[in-house]
Amino acid sequence: MRLVLFVLPITLALNSMPAASQNAAPQNPEPATAEPAEAGSAATAAPVAATPTCEVHIWPAARVGAVTQGAGSWFGLIGAIADAAAHADQNKRDKAFIISVLDPAAQARAMREMNLPSALSLPAANVITHDAGIELNSETTGRLTQSTAPCYYDIVVRQLVYLKTATTKGKMRTFIMVRGSNGNTRVVDYKDSANHALEVKLPKEGEDATEASRALIDAFKADLEEFSAKFVRKTTNKA
């Protein structure tokens, strides 16, 4: 009887405790404090990207031309003069259209989308895109900026020319120059051009220009890609 008196309070106390539930919300623990990583820990050290030491300057086209020739250009000097006069207004209109579609911002966007320095196999670099073209002549040598970076390149779109004859589709020809050095032994001074046909005609005033605008930009990009392939092929492994 004495044993019952001692056990009974303990039993009642156990039965009066709330049962633990799997769905009960846990109590908020104390915030965890991360231990500082030891210096030089391979598991925790974040890689630091090297800052490019090369500079690439990109210059948009300083010159734009548009020439449409008819059958009259086949008949000597007089025929060529007459044909040029007959197409003078169209050439002005086409030139203005090209300038509006392939303005410096559009050229820069196209070159950025294809990563032109990478397509040219140039070193990793800080790329500076200029807002205006620069005129080049036979006396223009050396760098086109005051930069003193040991690794330096100028990529210059020298000219955009649209040409359409009586027997061919309109073509966009892009003239480009790459000049510079990687700061070691590779020095380049390369000029060339590339051209691609447009599958649509340039619009007359008042006509929808959507397809022609897209065709011009696509032809410009294709010119850049073709030029890049030529550049890599002709300058790789050359000092």
Helices and strands as residue ranges (DSSP letters): H 2-15, E 54-59, E 63-68, G 71-74, H 76-86, H 88-101, H 104-113, H 116-119, E 125-129, E 151-164, E 171-181, E 187-197, H 210-235
